[in-house]
């Protein structure tokens, strides 16, 4: 179980809030539902036993309501074909592509990208914690499945199994510099825009969970951690403006949160210790007025 603190929680508080924490802005193509965005606290429950996850969620809700909190929104997720390869947690998303190859393979690299450091201008209590981004992204799966596999791979910028379009295997870096016009890997493909220089990867650690709420509402719960929002998630999101994938996805909710440091060595994986989850539930809480 993990949790994140929203920006509104620090309004008028005696304790200084994280320097970069704010309400998540809308990016190009977003259509966020205010009823499923932001809030004071985000609680995330994961586990290998779906029943155990649901029981834990029920317990959290009961405790929160008794303490005077309102459960504002929640969503269930799962990871299809979930596995670990080369130290990275991989899973297949609703567009049939395997995700997770871009994450670091070692705990030291994870900590370097995700943990807030001393000297960043953050409050002392936040050092060793992390900035957490959650985005509920709806996928236009029917439209996507009308495209050929080859076209889908050009939009993504890699094969469904993770291999690169220039022939480089999964474990090697693609030579985008040798393809300046995008003849092999299109310039507007998702992975090329997200990480144009694989030698200098995005400063974040990501993890996605699929969701299916019925009636065609399927997609992913995008979740990432970073020590710096501007250099991590926001830098990637700005590069993705104009990507070919944009017409197939729509962000409908989520928010920015701050994860306090875990009560353990700070070079360990922050809030990412579970790598074989089958059940996932995230929900946001708000304090009732006057409490």
Buried (B, 14 or more C-beta within 10 A) or exposed (E): BBBBBBBBBBEEEEEEBBBBBBEBEEBEBBEBEEEBBBBBBBBBBBBEEBEEBBEBBEEBBEEBEEEEBBBBBBBBBBBEEBBEBEEBBBBBBBBBBBBBBBBBBEBEBBBBBBBBEEEEEBBEEBBBBBBBBBBBBBBBBEEBEEBEEEEBBBBBBBBBEBBBBBEBEBEEEBBBEEBEEBEBBBBBBBBBBBBEEBEEBBBBBBBBBBBBEEEEEBBBBBBBBBBBBEBBBBBBBEBBEEBBBBEBBBBBBBBBBBBBBBEEEBEBBBBBEBBEBBBBBBBBBBBEEEE
